[in-house]
């Protein structure tokens, strides 16, 4: 039995411009202290799973009203039944957006080749030189490979969660320079959300405002 970590029947924000359902998968191999989904990261916080048998009938019933399904995490590429899950969704004719931290480029490439995924959003946390120290990721070059796959194929976008005090204009500009294929259309900034962070110290930070996100989005390209 395939069991997912969670299921949201309707979202207007997880796939920009589309009406989507969302499947949450666990675990995760990164430990981003500002992560707002610790229940998908720390095994001690895991809750009861949702059987796919409870999800597929809903998707089948409302596929005419949904633009697609977002598969997110945690880190979906670590989920052992990901390919089977996506195959079942593919049989319904429902487009799929995959959210990933980019740590498994070979799987992302295969899923795209097999048309089990239609678009990919890659989380680009920090300059790659900081990955090991700040998010416990020991092979950041694999993230770079995934970003290159998405940029080369034009099959999605790259995004960064802006944490106040960490993601300065200078840091974001450094991140952009590392990938010449990034531009204002395929690179997006999104606001940090305090309140349920993996590291409770981050809960005391203010959220990044819409005005700040807009300002940084303009400044990093000048």
C-alpha angles and dihedrals in degrees: 000000000000111000123190126201094236147337132218112195096203135021131167096183109045094071106033112234094008140092107235146166117227131219117196120209134187159249120037131209095205127074105207104177092214093053110135094200102065090149087070095046110042114059091211088065098047115127131203112301127241113236114231086232086072093050108042096061090055092049091048093049097047102030090112090060098040124079091205151308125276115212109200142151160103086335112320095198089068092057106108095214097044096116092048092048092050091047090056091049090046089057087060091056092239118147116236132215115197121206113202142165088224098242096128108048095162091060093045089052092050094048090052092047091051091047092236089127125045102188136009132210113199119201108223102193105180142328104310091244089068099047098094096047099042107030102021094243112147100185107046090160087075089059088052090052092053092048089051091051092053094044094046093049096039088225102136144332145278122237140188128201107225111225112192112245093017109056101056124171089259094051093048091047089054090052092051093049090056091067114042090191093066116103140159091277100052102033120072136181120213129189125259113242118212125197104073105036124158088237107046090210088074092059089078093061120098118247117256106258125230089245091054092049091050092048094050091045089059098039098053090062096051 
